[in-house]
Amino acid sequence: MWKKMKQCMVSEDGVGTVEIILILVVLIALVVIFREQLISMVNDIFDNLNSSIEGLY
């Protein structure tokens, strides 16, 4: 039993979880920093789509 507990403490299986959490934190920070630019870009894309769709009718 002690052997299994020691293996669990030494095991690096949790590293993948920590890496994923760090990546998510960086992505969220980028979204917060560039929020206005992202909103503007998405609005421009939808405006272009709307004008293209209106041109079909």
Residue pairs with C-beta under 8 A, 6 or more apart in sequence:
31 38
